[in-house]
Amino acid sequence: MLCRPPGDYRNSLEVSSIRNVRECRVSRGKNVGWSVAALHVLKNSCFALIRRAAALLLLLKPEAPVSRPGFGPADNISQAPYALLAHVLRQWTTGDSIMLNRMLTIEIARVTEAAAIAAARWRGRGDEKAADQAAVDAMRQALNQIMVVDGLVVIGEGERDKAPMLYIGEKVGGGGSWHTDVALDPLEGTTLCAKAMPNAIAVIAMADSGSLLHAPDTYMDKIAIGGNYPQGVVDLDRSPQENIKALAKAKGVRPNEITACILDRPRHAELIARVRETGAAVHLITDGDVAGVIHTTNPEETGIDIYLGIGGAPEGVLAAAALRCTGGQMQGRLQTKNPEQKARAEKMGIADFNKKLELHEMASGDVIFAATGVTDGSLLKGVRFEKQWTETETVVMRSATGTIRWIKNRKREDSDHA
């Protein structure tokens, strides 16, 4: 089983903190953690034996309540071991292995870590294309090492004729049994990285096939808030003033204690003015609206209560995946600025451009989301290069369990493994 990492380890109902996870893999034969690939091979090789054992249990105790992991009727407690063991065996014969899913969480973190490290080597050098290409190459290589994943890129670097790698429709992973939609941005905030400005990140989301919106490379009008608010507090069809006042009331504060995050674009001049009319503050960002939306999930740390405005549609899906994991709220509406964008959207199955997309229509099912800091930001620290170590900070979220894991990883420069 996966070894427990040394050092500071804390776990709660909502948030787990894992530090120095990689140390488990270099312990000279002691407490060595299985890779996902090794676990998958072992699991498949043991299927026949496991099924026979489960069948034998059922033959020996056909009346055992094996349909659930309970102990059965109080007057038949002797059946408990059979019911419990049969349940455990059945977990191993399905794709919903708890151990497998937890280890996938770590593997997905390695994907964004690899992309962030590659991009960070170009930090502050003024070359956006080189930084982005380095992140793409590293993310693709790391993705293809997850043997259990059979992924389809639905949000990527662009369409096939415009992106040589990680294009929309590309197959990634090792061709395993988990058929997934993959949304990714190896370097969200290329300009931020090139100029060594805050909040550049590497980001990815995975969910069961058909769970993520296949968003075209167009714009999306968005509104997003974090969790712990009543459903429907804000709405895309209401005015900015109404949304600010409603959010302030739900939070129990005055409107002038609310901060809205908005992309600094000429198209948002009126929106900014209307938000400021309420007394609320406006936090302008130059790029990186995935990070902007994610900041609403932790206003105590980031100072951001609400995200408003028009940004990229693909980025909207990535942000929705994160909010699905945190219990946040988000709505979006696609925006096209020319016939070419509209035709591209129609080609991807978008028929109603006036439809207000709810969060579950952009990201549904069991979603796993990961982001690693490239440059320092209010949510994540950027990559640190030391003499013998490379240090990264990653957040990994999963909607099914409602957990958020913060992973601070230190990797030796002379190590051959991620």
N, C-alpha and C positions, 0 to 999 in steps of 0.2 A: 504494500500500500504506500501511498505518498508519504514521505517522511515529514515529520513536523519540523518546520524551520527553526534554527537556533535564534537566540536573541529575543527581542521584545515581541511578544505575540499576544494580541488581544482580540477577543471575539464577543460580539453582542448580538441581540436579536436583529438589528438593522444594519450594523456596520462591522466589518471585519478588517483588521489591520495586519498585513503580513509583511514582515521585514526580512531582508536577507534570504529570500526564498532560494536563490541560486546556490547558496552555500550547501544545500542538501545534496547537490549533484557532484560535489568534489570532495567527498568525505572518505576517500580511500577505502571504498568497499563497505563502509558502515552507513546504514540508513540511506542507501542510494534509492532515489525515487524512480518509479517507472515512467517512461515516456508514454505519451498517448499511443504511439504506434505499437510499442511493445505490449501495452495493455490490450490493445485491439486484437493483435495476433494471438495472444494468450487466451483471450476471451473466445475467439472463434475456434481455436483448437480444442477447447474444453466443452463446446456446445453439446456434443453427443453424450459425453459422460454426465454432464449436468442434467440433461433432459431425462436420462435413464434414472438418475437418482431421484429426481422429482416424481417420476412416474412410479417408482418403487414405493416412495412414501405414500402416494395416493392409494396404491394397492393395499399397503399395510393398514392404513387408516383412512378408508374412504369417507368416513363421516367427519373428518377433521375440517374445521372451518378455514380452509386454505384460501378462500377468496379475499381475505383481508389479513393483515398482520396481527390480529388480536388473538386472544387465548381461547376463544370459543365459550361455550356455556359454562357457567360457574360449577355445575354438577359434573363436568367432564374435563377438569383441569389437566388430566393426564395427556390430553391431546395437544397441549400447548407447544411442546417442543416440535412436533410434526408440523403444526400450522406455521410456526415461526420459521423453521428451516425451509419449508416449501416456499414460503414467501421470499426468502432471501435468494433461493435458487432461481425462482421465477424472475427476480430483478436482473439477474445475470444473463438470462436468456432473452431479454428484451433490449431495445436500443436505449432505454431510459435508465441506464445504470447510473446510480448516484456518483460512484467513484469516477466513471468516465466523464460525466458532465462537469464535475468539479475540476478534473484535470484539464479538460478543454478550456476552462476559464484561464488557467495558467498558460496554456499553449497560445491562446489568442493574445494574451498580454505580451508574449514574446514577439508576436508579429508586429505590434505597434512599437515595441521597444527597438526592434531592428530598424524599422523605418526612421524612427526619431534619431537614433544614433547616426545613421548615414546622412540624414539631412543636417544634423547639427554640425557636422564637419564643414559645411558650407555656410554656416551662420555668420552674418555680417560681411560676406564677401561680395555682395551685390549681384550675384548670378542666380536669379530665380530658377531658370531652366535646369541648371546643373544640380541645384539643391533638390528640386522636384524629381528629377530623373534618378538621383541617388536614392531617394526615399522609395520610389516606385520599384526599383530593382531589388532593394532589400526586403520590402514588404512581399513582393511576389515570391521571392526565394523562400522566405519564412512560411508563407501560406502553403506552399507546395510541400512542405515538410510535415504538415498535419495530415497524417495518412488516413484518419478516420473521416475526414471531410471530403464530400463531393459537392463543391460549391459552384454557384453561378453568379458572376458579378452583375448586379442589377443597378448599382450606383458605382461608377468608377471614374477613370480618367477621361472618358469621352466615348464616342462611338468608334467602331472598329477601324474605320477609314481615317480617323483623326488621332488615335492613340495606339502606339505599337504594343503596349502592355497594360494589363489590368483595364482593358476596354470593356464596355457594356456587352455582355454575352460571353465573355471569356470564362472557361472552366478553370477552377483553381482547386487546390487541395490534392490529396493523394488518391482520390477516387474511391473513398471508403463508403460506409453505409449511411452516413448522415448527409442527406440531400438538403442543401441550404441555399438561401439567398444571401448574398454578400454585398454590403454597402461599405465603401471605403473611401478614404482620402489620405493617401500616404503623407501628404504635407498640406495641412489646412492652414493657409496663411503663408504662401510662398514669399510674398513681399515682406511680411513680418520677419521671416527667417533671413532673407537676403539682407535686410537692414538691421538685424539683431534686435527687433522690437518685441514687446511682450505678446504672449498668448498664441504662438505658433504651436500646433500639435499634430501628431499622427493619430488617425482615428479609424476604427473599423466597427462594424456591427454585423452580427450573424443571426439568422432566424430560420426556422423551417421553410422549405421551399414554398413560395407563394405568399409569404408573410409580410414582405416589404414592398412598398409602392415602387413600381418601375417608373420613376420620375424622369421626364426628359430634361435636357440641358437648357432649361428656361428659368424664369424667375418665379418666386412664390411670395405672396403677402402672408406674413406670419404674426401670430401673437402667442406668447408662451409665458407660463408662470411655473413655479415649483410646486411641490406637494404640500399637503396639510391644509388645503383650502377646500371649501365646498365646491362640488362640481358646478360648472357654469358661472363662476364668479366673473370671468371676463369672456368677451365674445368678439369675434372678428368683425361682426356687422354693427357693433356699437361704436360710438365716437371714442377717440382717445381720452377725452375728458371723463366720459362715463366709466371707462375701464379703470382709469387711475383712481377715481373716487370709490368705485366698488371694491377694488383690491385693497385700498387703504382701510375701508370699513371692515372687510374680512380679516385683515391683519390686526385691527385694533389700534391703528395709528392715524395721524392726519396725512392728507395728500402730500404735504411738503416733506414727509419722511419717507416717501417712495422714490426709488431711483429706477429709471427706465434705460435700457440699453438699446441703442439705435445705430445702424451703420451710417457713417458720415458720408452722405451722398446728397447732391443737389436735389434729387427727387424727394428727399425727406424734410425739406425746409419747412413746409407747412405742418407736417406731423410733429416736428420738434417744437414749433411755436405753440401748437395746441396742447402738448404735454406740459410745457412750461407755464401755460395759463393756469393750470391747477396748483402751481407751486411746487410740483415734483421736479426733481433733478434729472438731467439727461446725461448719461455716460456714452459718449461717442466713441465708436471703434472704426478703424480704417479698413480692417479686413477681419476675416475669421468669424462668420456668424454662427458656425456650429458651436464654437467656444462661447459666443455671446448668449446663445440659448441655454447651454449647459450651466452657465453662471447663475441662472435663476434657481437652480436646484439647491444652492447653498448660499443664500443671501447674507447670512451672518459672516461668511468668509469673504465673499466676492463683493458684497454691497449692491448686488443687482436683484431687483424684485420682479421685473417684467421685461420681456423682449418684445419690441414692436418694429414693424417695417418690412420692406421688400428686400429679399436676398435670393440666393440661389435655391432652386427647387431640389437638386440633389442634396445640398447641405441641409435642407429642411427635413428630408427623410432620415439622415444621420442624427440630427437633433431629436427627432421624434423617437428614434430608437432609445436614446438616452433617457428621455422623459418617461417612456414606458417602463423603464427599470426603476425610476425614482418615485413614480406616482404623480408626476407633474401633469399639467394640462397644456394642450397646444392645438391650434387650428391653423389651417393654411388654405390658400386659394392660388391656383396656378395663374401666372401672368405671362403673356406672350407679347413681344414688341414688334414682330414682323411675321409675314406669311411663312417664312422658312421655319421659324420656331414652332409655329402652329402645326405645320405639316409634320415636323419631327415628333411633336407630342401625339398627334393623331396616329402616327405609325406605331407608337408604343402603347396604343390602346386608350388614350385619353379622349373622351367624347364630349364631356360637359366641362367647359372651362370656367363656368360660374359656380361650380359645386364647391361648397365649403367642406374641406377635408377635415375630419376629426382625427384625433391622435391614433385611434385603433385602425383607421383606414390607411394610415401611412406606415404603421408598424404594429403588427399583431402577433399573437402566439408567444412562445418562449424566446425572448430576445437576449442576446449577450452583446454587450457593448464594451469597448476598451479605447482608452485614449492615453497617450504618453506625451509629456511635455517636451517640446524641442527648444523653445526659449522660455524663460521664466514668465509666469503669469500668476494671476490671482487664484487660479484653481490648481495648477500643477507647476512644479519646478522644472526648469529645462535640464537638458543633458549636461552633466559635469564630466570633464575630462581631467583626470589626475595622472600622476606619473605611472602608476601601475593599475589603476582602476578606471572604469567608466561607470558612472552612476546615473540611474534614470528614476523617474517617478511616474507611476501609472495608476489610473483608476479603472477598475473593471466592475461592471454592473450586470446583474441578471434579473430579468423581470419575474421569472417563475418563483424565485426565492426571495425577491425583494432585498437582496444584499448588495452592498457597495464595498469593494475591497480596494484599499490603497496599498500599492506594492512599491516599496523602495528597493531597487535592485542595484547591487554592486557586482560588476563583472570584471574579472582579471583581464588585462589586455593580452596576456599570453595564452588565454583559454581558447580552445578550438570550438567550444559549444556555446550556444546562446544562453 
